[in-house]
Amino acid sequence: MANVAAGRGVAEHESNDENIFLKNFLPLPSYRMALEVDTLLILGDRGAGKTEFFRLLANYSGRQALVKNLNVRGLPPLETTIWIAGSGRSKTGERKFPAPYIAEKYMKYRDRIDWRIFWIGLILRVIFQEEKELSSHSWVEEIPEEARNSLNNNLLFLSDWFPDVQENFESINYALDKLDEELLASVRWLFITYDELDRIVLSYLELAAPIAELLAFWLDRWRRWERIRPKIFLRTDLFRQDFLGFPDASKFRGYQVSLEWETSWLYQVFVKRLANSGEEMNDYLQIVPGLISKKDEILGILPALDESCFELLMEKIVGEWMGDNAQESYTYKWIPNHLQDAKRRIVPRSFLKLFSLAAERRLKKFEEKDLPENRLLEPSDLQVALMGTSKDRIEELTLEEYPWLEALKIGLKNLNLLTEEENFLKILENTKWHQEPPSRKPQEILKYLEELGIVEIRRLDRRINMPDIYRYGFEVQRKGGIKRRKLNS
C-alpha cells in the first residue's frame, strides 16, 4: 500500500516499465468521449490523470486495451491510425522537445503567427523523426530540400529549424494539406497529442500566446483537414478566455471533455493498484467477495465498479468509523470528504497519496497486535496522512504551476477560519510576492483562488472557508465555523 502512489503519485515519475504502467492504469468511462475523432481538447486539473492518459495513447498496447475494455466505437480501427506526440513526454526523462527556457528566450519578442510557425515546425519534426514511412511519401516533396534537412536534425535546437519553417511557411502548409489528402486516399488517420503545455515556456504569464495559438491553429485545421486530428491535454485553469485572450474558446464546446473523478472511480483505481502489486495483496483483497472483476492480459487485474464492495473494503482495512460520532465519520465517506477541494473535486493523485502516507506511517510503528482482525491501518494513520497529503498538494502547486502561491504561506499561517472576506483581502494586499501572481489586485487574486478550488466564499455572509486538502498545507486553523457539505458518494 505504501507504494500505491509511485513517484509520490506524479505521472511524470511513474515507471517507464510498460507492464507496470499499464497495470497501474484505470480506463475511465469518460475516456470514450475523449477518443472520439472530433474531441480536440481534454481538460483536467493538476493530478487528474492527463499525463497518464497521454502516455497511454503513445503506447500501442495501451490503446488496444483501452478500446477493448471501454468498447470504444467513435475511433477508427487502430490499425488505420498513427499517433505522434506534438509536445510532452511519453516516458520519464525524455528530451524530445526544446527546453522551456530556450523556447521562452527564442520566442520572447515574437508575435502569435510565429507561435503558429513553432507548432507546425514541431509537427513536421516529429513526423520526420518518428514516422519514417509516412515522411517518405510524395507530400514531403512540396517542402524545399534545405528546409527538410534542417527539420531532420536535432529537435532540441530551435534556432536551427525555426528560420527554415518561417521562410517556407507557405509551401509547408501546402505539404500538410497534401498529407491530409494522402491519408484520406489511403483510409488512414493521423492523431497528434499534446501534453505539458504549461511547460512550453518558464513564465506563467508567457503561456497565453503559445497555448492560444495552438488552439487557434487546430480550430482552423479541424475545418480544413479530414484525417489529421489533435488530442490536446490542457490544465483547466489555463483554458480561460480572460487569460488566453482567445475569443473563439467557446467554439470548442462540443469538442472538449473534462477529466473529473467520481468517488467510486477513485476507490477503483486504488484497488486496481493494490490488486496488481503482488500475490500477497491480491490474496488479502479476496476478503471482499465480488471486489475483483476480471483479469486483462494488458491492464492486469480489474476491480468491479461496485460501491458496496469498496465500502466493505474500507471497513476491513481501517474500520467502519473514523471516530466516535458515527454520523460524521463513516470511513468510506470521510476519505473523499476531506480530500475534495472547494469545488467538490478530488484528483486521484491526492487520493492515492493519502493511503500511501498512511501505510508508511503504519510501517514505522508496526505491531500486529495493534491491528484487530484483518486491519491494515488505524484511523489515526489516515488523519495524520491527510496533513501530509495537503502539504504535498501545496508543494506540487508551488513548485511548478503556481510558484506565486508560496508567498501566501506567510500571510495565511495560523489564520482562523471562517474569516471575513475583508480580512482575507488585506492578507492578499500585504503579501510580498516573490513570483508574479496572475494579478496585483487582491479581489482578482481571490477570484482566481476560488476558481482553483483553494478557497470558497459563502454567499450569505461572504466569509472565506478553505477545504482540508489545502488548509493543512497553508497551516490554516479552523475554530468552529461551518460543516463542509459532504461529497455525494
C-alpha positions as CSV (number, residue, x, y, z in Angstrom):
1,M,0.0,0.0,0.0
2,A,2.9,2.4,0.7
3,N,3.9,2.1,-3.0
4,V,0.4,2.6,-4.4
5,A,1.3,6.2,-5.4
6,A,4.6,5.5,-7.2
7,G,6.7,8.6,-7.6
8,R,4.5,10.3,-4.9
9,G,1.6,9.9,-7.4
10,V,3.1,12.1,-10.0
11,A,2.6,10.7,-13.5
12,E,5.9,12.1,-14.7
13,H,7.7,9.9,-12.1
14,E,5.8,6.7,-12.8
15,S,7.7,3.7,-14.0
16,N,8.9,3.5,-17.6
17,D,8.3,-0.2,-17.4
18,E,5.3,-0.7,-19.9
19,N,4.0,-3.7,-17.9
20,I,3.9,-1.8,-14.6
21,F,2.5,1.4,-16.2
22,L,-0.4,-0.4,-17.9
23,K,-1.3,-2.4,-14.7
24,N,-1.5,0.9,-12.8
25,F,-3.8,2.5,-15.4
26,L,-7.5,2.5,-14.9
27,P,-9.7,3.1,-18.1
28,L,-12.5,5.5,-17.1
29,P,-15.9,5.7,-18.9
30,S,-15.2,9.4,-19.7
31,Y,-12.3,8.3,-21.9
32,R,-14.7,7.1,-24.5
33,M,-15.7,10.6,-25.5
34,A,-12.0,11.7,-25.3
35,L,-11.3,9.2,-28.0
36,E,-14.0,10.4,-30.4
37,V,-12.4,11.7,-33.6
38,D,-13.6,15.2,-33.1
39,T,-12.8,15.6,-29.5
40,L,-9.9,18.1,-29.7
41,L,-9.5,19.2,-26.1
42,I,-9.1,17.2,-22.9
43,L,-9.2,19.4,-19.8
44,G,-8.2,18.4,-16.2
45,D,-6.8,19.8,-13.0
46,R,-3.2,19.0,-11.9
47,G,-3.2,15.4,-10.7
48,A,-6.4,14.5,-12.6
49,G,-4.6,12.0,-14.8
50,K,-4.0,13.9,-18.0
51,T,-0.3,12.8,-18.4
52,E,-1.2,9.2,-17.6
53,F,-3.8,9.2,-20.4
54,F,-1.4,11.0,-22.7
55,R,1.2,8.3,-22.0
56,L,-1.3,5.6,-22.6
57,L,-2.1,7.0,-26.1
58,A,1.5,6.8,-27.0
59,N,1.5,3.1,-26.3
60,Y,0.1,0.7,-28.9
61,S,-0.8,-2.0,-26.4
62,G,-2.4,0.6,-24.2
63,R,-4.5,1.9,-27.0
64,Q,-5.6,-1.6,-27.8
65,A,-6.6,-2.3,-24.1
66,L,-8.5,1.0,-23.8
67,V,-10.5,0.4,-27.0
68,K,-11.3,-3.2,-25.9
69,N,-12.2,-2.5,-22.3
70,L,-14.3,0.6,-23.0
71,N,-15.9,-0.8,-26.1
72,V,-14.9,2.4,-27.9
73,R,-16.8,2.9,-31.2
74,G,-16.0,6.5,-32.0
75,L,-12.4,5.8,-33.0
76,P,-11.4,4.3,-36.4
77,P,-9.8,0.8,-36.3
78,L,-6.5,1.1,-34.6
79,E,-4.6,-0.4,-37.5
80,T,-5.6,2.6,-39.6
81,T,-4.3,5.2,-37.1
82,I,-0.9,6.8,-36.5
83,W,-0.2,8.5,-33.2
84,I,2.6,11.0,-32.6
85,A,3.3,13.5,-29.7
86,G,3.3,17.1,-30.8
87,S,4.6,18.0,-27.3
88,G,5.0,16.2,-24.0
89,R,6.9,13.1,-22.8
90,S,5.6,9.6,-23.1
91,K,8.5,8.4,-20.8
92,T,10.2,9.7,-17.7
93,G,13.3,11.7,-18.6
94,E,12.6,12.1,-22.3
95,R,14.1,15.1,-24.0
96,K,12.4,15.4,-27.4
97,F,11.3,19.0,-27.4
98,P,13.0,22.4,-26.9
99,A,13.7,23.2,-23.2
100,P,11.3,25.8,-21.7
101,Y,14.0,28.4,-21.1
102,I,15.2,28.0,-24.7
103,A,11.7,28.4,-26.1
104,E,10.9,31.4,-23.9
105,K,14.2,33.2,-24.8
106,Y,14.0,32.5,-28.5
107,M,10.3,33.4,-28.9
108,K,10.3,36.3,-26.4
109,Y,9.5,39.2,-28.7
110,R,7.8,37.3,-31.5
111,D,4.1,37.6,-32.4
112,R,1.4,35.0,-32.5
113,I,1.9,34.0,-36.1
114,D,5.4,33.0,-35.1
115,W,4.0,30.6,-32.4
116,R,1.9,29.0,-35.2
117,I,5.1,28.5,-37.1
118,F,6.6,26.9,-34.0
119,W,3.8,24.4,-33.7
120,I,3.8,23.5,-37.4
121,G,7.6,23.0,-37.2
122,L,7.2,20.6,-34.2
123,I,4.6,18.6,-36.1
124,L,6.9,18.1,-39.1
125,R,9.9,17.4,-37.0
126,V,8.2,14.6,-35.0
127,I,6.8,13.1,-38.3
128,F,10.3,13.1,-39.8
129,Q,11.9,11.6,-36.8
130,E,9.4,9.1,-35.7
131,E,7.3,8.2,-38.8
132,K,9.9,7.4,-41.4
133,E,7.4,5.5,-43.6
134,L,4.9,8.5,-43.6
135,S,7.7,11.0,-44.2
136,S,8.8,9.1,-47.3
137,H,5.6,9.9,-49.2
138,S,5.1,12.4,-52.0
139,W,3.6,15.2,-49.8
140,V,7.1,15.8,-48.4
141,E,8.4,16.8,-51.8
142,E,6.4,20.0,-51.5
143,I,8.9,21.2,-48.8
144,P,12.2,22.6,-50.2
145,E,15.1,20.3,-49.6
146,E,17.0,22.7,-47.4
147,A,14.1,23.0,-45.0
148,R,13.6,19.2,-45.0
149,N,17.3,18.8,-44.0
150,S,17.1,21.2,-41.1
151,L,13.8,19.6,-39.9
152,N,15.5,16.2,-39.8
153,N,18.3,17.5,-37.5
154,N,18.2,17.8,-33.7
155,L,14.7,18.7,-32.5
156,L,16.1,20.5,-29.4
157,F,17.9,23.2,-31.5
158,L,15.0,25.6,-32.1
159,S,17.3,28.2,-33.7
160,D,18.3,25.6,-36.4
161,W,14.9,24.8,-37.8
162,F,12.6,27.7,-36.9
163,P,14.0,30.1,-39.6
164,D,13.6,27.5,-42.3
165,V,10.0,26.8,-41.3
166,Q,9.3,30.6,-41.2
167,E,10.9,31.1,-44.6
168,N,9.0,28.2,-46.2
169,F,5.7,28.6,-44.3
170,E,3.5,28.6,-47.4
171,S,5.0,25.5,-49.0
172,I,4.9,23.7,-45.7
173,N,1.2,24.4,-45.2
174,Y,0.6,23.2,-48.7
175,A,2.5,20.0,-47.9
176,L,0.4,19.3,-44.9
177,D,-2.7,19.8,-46.9
178,K,-1.3,17.1,-49.3
179,L,-0.6,14.8,-46.4
180,D,-4.2,15.1,-45.3
181,E,-5.3,14.2,-48.9
182,E,-3.0,11.2,-48.9
183,L,-4.2,9.9,-45.6
184,L,-7.8,10.2,-46.8
185,A,-6.9,8.3,-50.0
186,S,-5.2,5.5,-48.0
187,V,-8.0,5.4,-45.4
188,R,-5.7,6.3,-42.5
189,W,-5.7,8.8,-39.7
190,L,-3.0,10.8,-38.0
191,F,-3.6,11.8,-34.4
192,I,-1.2,14.4,-32.8
193,T,-1.2,14.5,-29.0
194,Y,-0.1,17.4,-26.8
195,D,0.8,17.4,-23.1
196,E,2.8,19.6,-20.7
197,L,1.7,22.8,-22.4
198,D,2.2,24.5,-19.1
199,R,5.9,23.8,-19.6
200,I,6.4,25.2,-23.1
201,V,7.9,28.3,-21.5
202,L,9.0,29.1,-17.9
203,S,6.8,32.1,-17.1
204,Y,3.2,31.6,-16.3
205,L,2.2,34.9,-17.9
206,E,4.1,34.0,-21.1
207,L,2.0,30.8,-21.6
208,A,-1.1,32.6,-23.0
209,A,0.4,33.2,-26.5
210,P,1.6,29.7,-27.4
211,I,-1.4,27.9,-25.9
212,A,-3.9,30.3,-27.6
213,E,-2.2,30.0,-30.9
214,L,-2.1,26.2,-30.7
215,L,-5.9,26.2,-30.0
216,A,-6.5,28.6,-32.9
217,F,-4.3,26.6,-35.3
218,W,-6.2,23.4,-34.6
219,L,-9.6,25.0,-34.7
220,D,-8.8,26.3,-38.1
221,R,-7.3,23.0,-39.3
222,W,-10.2,21.0,-37.9
223,R,-12.4,22.6,-40.5
224,R,-9.7,22.2,-43.3
225,W,-8.4,18.7,-42.7
226,E,-10.3,15.5,-42.6
227,R,-7.8,12.9,-41.4
228,I,-5.4,14.9,-39.2
229,R,-6.7,15.4,-35.6
230,P,-5.2,16.6,-32.3
231,K,-5.8,15.5,-28.7
232,I,-4.8,18.5,-26.6
233,F,-4.3,17.8,-22.9
234,L,-4.6,21.1,-21.0
235,R,-4.9,22.3,-17.4
236,T,-8.4,23.5,-16.8
237,D,-7.3,26.9,-15.3
238,L,-5.3,27.7,-18.4
239,F,-8.4,27.4,-20.6
240,R,-9.8,30.8,-19.5
241,Q,-10.8,33.4,-22.1
242,D,-9.5,36.3,-19.8
243,F,-6.1,34.6,-19.6
244,L,-5.7,33.4,-23.2
245,G,-7.3,36.4,-24.9
246,F,-8.8,33.8,-27.2
247,P,-12.3,34.9,-28.3
248,D,-13.0,31.6,-30.1
249,A,-12.7,29.5,-27.0
250,S,-16.5,28.9,-26.9
251,K,-16.2,27.2,-30.3
252,F,-14.5,24.2,-28.5
253,R,-17.8,23.4,-26.8
254,G,-18.9,20.1,-28.0
255,Y,-15.3,19.1,-28.9
256,Q,-13.9,19.0,-25.4
257,V,-14.1,16.7,-22.4
258,S,-13.2,17.2,-18.7
259,L,-11.4,14.6,-16.7
260,E,-13.2,14.6,-13.4
261,W,-13.3,11.6,-11.0
262,E,-16.3,10.1,-9.3
263,T,-15.8,8.7,-5.8
264,S,-16.3,5.1,-6.9
265,W,-13.6,5.6,-9.7
266,L,-11.1,6.8,-7.1
267,Y,-11.6,3.7,-5.0
268,Q,-11.5,1.6,-8.1
269,V,-8.0,2.9,-9.2
270,F,-6.8,2.4,-5.6
271,V,-8.0,-1.2,-5.6
272,K,-6.6,-1.9,-9.0
273,R,-3.1,-0.8,-8.0
274,L,-3.3,-2.9,-4.8
275,A,-4.5,-5.9,-6.7
276,N,-1.7,-5.7,-9.3
277,S,1.0,-5.1,-6.7
278,G,1.6,-8.7,-5.9
279,E,0.1,-12.1,-4.9
280,E,0.0,-11.4,-1.2
281,M,-2.1,-8.2,-1.5
282,N,-4.3,-9.8,-4.1
283,D,-5.0,-12.7,-1.7
284,Y,-5.8,-10.1,1.0
285,L,-8.4,-8.4,-1.3
286,Q,-10.3,-11.7,-1.5
287,I,-11.8,-10.9,1.9
288,V,-14.4,-8.8,0.0
289,P,-16.4,-11.1,-2.3
290,G,-17.0,-9.7,-5.8
291,L,-14.4,-7.0,-5.4
292,I,-12.2,-8.3,-8.2
293,S,-14.0,-8.4,-11.6
294,K,-11.6,-9.9,-14.2
295,K,-8.1,-10.1,-15.4
296,D,-7.0,-8.4,-18.7
297,E,-3.8,-9.6,-20.3
298,I,-2.6,-6.0,-20.8
299,L,-4.2,-4.0,-18.0
300,G,-3.9,-6.7,-15.4
301,I,-6.5,-7.3,-12.6
302,L,-9.6,-5.1,-12.9
303,P,-11.8,-4.5,-9.8
304,A,-15.6,-4.4,-10.1
305,L,-17.3,-1.0,-10.0
306,D,-19.4,-1.8,-7.0
307,E,-19.7,0.8,-4.3
308,S,-20.8,-1.7,-1.7
309,C,-17.6,-3.7,-2.2
310,F,-15.5,-0.5,-1.7
311,E,-17.4,0.3,1.5
312,L,-16.8,-3.2,2.9
313,L,-13.1,-3.0,1.9
314,M,-12.7,0.3,3.9
315,E,-14.3,-1.4,6.9
316,K,-11.8,-4.3,6.6
317,I,-8.7,-2.1,6.1
318,V,-9.5,0.8,8.5
319,G,-12.7,0.1,10.3
320,E,-16.2,1.3,9.6
321,W,-15.9,4.5,11.6
322,M,-13.1,7.1,11.9
323,G,-14.2,8.4,15.3
324,D,-16.9,8.2,18.0
325,N,-19.5,10.2,16.1
326,A,-20.8,7.7,13.6
327,Q,-22.8,10.3,11.7
328,E,-19.7,12.4,10.9
329,S,-17.0,9.7,10.5
330,Y,-18.2,6.9,8.2
331,T,-14.8,5.9,6.8
332,Y,-15.9,5.4,3.2
333,K,-17.2,8.9,3.0
334,W,-14.7,10.6,5.4
335,I,-11.9,10.0,3.0
336,P,-13.3,11.8,-0.1
337,N,-15.0,14.5,2.1
338,H,-11.6,15.5,3.4
339,L,-9.8,15.4,0.0
340,Q,-12.2,17.4,-2.0
341,D,-11.4,21.0,-3.0
342,A,-13.8,24.0,-2.7
343,K,-15.4,22.9,-6.0
344,R,-16.0,19.3,-4.6
345,R,-13.4,17.9,-6.9
346,I,-10.8,15.2,-6.0
347,V,-7.8,14.2,-8.0
348,P,-6.6,10.6,-7.9
349,R,-3.0,11.8,-7.0
350,S,-4.2,13.0,-3.6
351,F,-6.4,10.0,-3.1
352,L,-3.6,7.5,-3.7
353,K,-1.1,9.6,-1.7
354,L,-3.4,9.6,1.4
355,F,-3.2,5.8,1.5
356,S,0.5,5.7,0.7
357,L,1.4,8.1,3.5
358,A,-0.9,6.3,5.9
359,A,0.8,3.0,5.1
360,E,4.2,4.5,5.5
361,R,3.3,5.7,9.0
362,R,1.9,2.3,10.0
363,L,5.1,0.6,8.8
364,K,7.2,2.8,11.1
365,K,5.3,1.7,14.1
366,F,4.0,-1.7,13.0
367,E,2.7,-4.0,15.8
368,E,0.4,-6.7,14.6
369,K,-1.3,-6.8,18.0
370,D,-2.4,-3.2,17.4
371,L,-4.4,-4.2,14.4
372,P,-7.6,-6.1,15.2
373,E,-9.0,-8.7,12.7
374,N,-7.7,-8.1,9.2
375,R,-7.0,-4.4,9.6
376,L,-4.0,-2.7,7.9
377,L,-4.5,0.8,9.2
378,E,-5.8,2.7,12.1
379,P,-8.0,5.8,11.7
380,S,-5.1,7.9,13.1
381,D,-2.9,6.8,10.2
382,L,-5.3,8.4,7.7
383,Q,-5.9,11.5,9.9
384,V,-2.1,12.2,10.0
385,A,-1.7,11.3,6.4
386,L,-4.3,13.9,5.4
387,M,-2.0,16.6,6.7
388,G,0.9,15.2,4.7
389,T,-1.3,14.9,1.6
390,S,-2.3,18.5,2.0
391,K,1.3,19.7,2.3
392,D,2.3,17.7,-0.7
393,R,-0.6,19.1,-2.7
394,I,0.6,22.7,-1.9
395,E,4.1,21.8,-2.8
396,E,3.0,20.4,-6.1
397,L,1.3,23.6,-7.0
398,T,4.0,26.0,-5.8
399,L,6.9,24.1,-7.4
400,E,5.8,24.5,-11.0
401,E,2.3,25.7,-11.9
402,Y,1.7,28.4,-9.3
403,P,5.0,29.5,-7.7
404,W,3.4,32.7,-6.5
405,L,1.3,30.7,-4.0
406,E,4.5,30.1,-2.0
407,A,4.3,33.7,-0.7
408,L,0.8,33.2,0.6
409,K,2.1,30.7,3.2
410,I,3.4,33.5,5.4
411,G,0.2,35.6,5.5
412,L,-2.1,32.6,5.8
413,K,-0.2,30.8,8.5
414,N,-2.3,30.4,11.7
415,L,-5.3,32.2,10.1
416,N,-8.5,31.1,11.8
417,L,-11.5,30.0,9.7
418,L,-14.0,31.1,8.9
419,T,-12.7,34.6,8.2
420,E,-14.2,37.8,6.8
421,E,-13.6,38.5,3.1
422,E,-12.2,41.9,4.1
423,N,-9.6,40.3,6.3
424,F,-8.6,37.8,3.6
425,L,-8.2,40.6,1.1
426,K,-5.9,42.5,3.5
427,I,-3.7,39.5,3.7
428,L,-3.5,39.4,-0.1
429,E,-2.8,43.1,-0.3
430,N,0.0,42.9,2.2
431,T,1.7,39.8,0.7
432,K,5.2,40.3,-0.6
433,W,5.1,38.3,-3.9
434,H,8.4,36.5,-4.7
435,Q,6.9,35.4,-8.0
436,E,4.5,37.4,-10.2
437,P,0.8,36.5,-9.3
438,P,-1.9,36.4,-12.1
439,S,-2.9,39.9,-10.9
440,R,-1.8,42.5,-8.4
441,K,-5.4,43.3,-7.4
442,P,-6.4,41.4,-4.2
443,Q,-10.0,40.9,-5.4
444,E,-8.8,39.3,-8.7
445,I,-6.4,37.0,-6.8
446,L,-9.2,35.9,-4.5
447,K,-11.4,35.2,-7.5
448,Y,-8.5,33.1,-9.0
449,L,-8.0,31.2,-5.8
450,E,-11.8,30.5,-5.8
451,E,-11.5,29.2,-9.4
452,L,-8.6,26.9,-8.4
453,G,-10.8,25.5,-5.6
454,I,-8.4,26.6,-2.9
455,V,-11.0,28.8,-1.2
456,E,-14.7,29.1,-1.2
457,I,-16.7,32.3,-0.4
458,R,-20.0,31.8,1.4
459,R,-22.8,33.5,-0.4
460,L,-24.8,34.6,2.7
461,D,-22.1,36.4,4.6
462,R,-19.1,36.5,2.2
463,R,-16.9,34.7,4.8
464,I,-14.0,32.7,3.4
465,N,-13.5,28.9,4.0
466,M,-10.7,26.6,2.9
467,P,-11.0,22.8,2.4
468,D,-8.8,20.5,4.3
469,I,-6.8,19.4,1.2
470,Y,-5.3,22.9,1.2
471,R,-5.8,24.1,4.8
472,Y,-3.1,21.9,6.4
473,G,-0.6,22.8,3.7
474,F,-1.1,26.5,4.3
475,E,-1.2,25.9,8.1
476,V,-4.6,27.5,8.4
477,Q,-6.6,26.8,11.6
478,R,-10.3,26.1,11.9
479,K,-12.3,27.0,15.1
480,G,-15.9,26.3,15.0
481,G,-17.3,27.6,11.7
482,I,-19.5,25.6,9.4
483,K,-19.6,21.9,8.5
484,R,-18.5,21.3,4.9
485,R,-21.0,20.0,2.6
486,K,-20.4,16.3,2.0
487,L,-19.4,14.9,-1.4
488,N,-22.1,12.7,-2.9
489,S,-21.0,9.1,-2.8
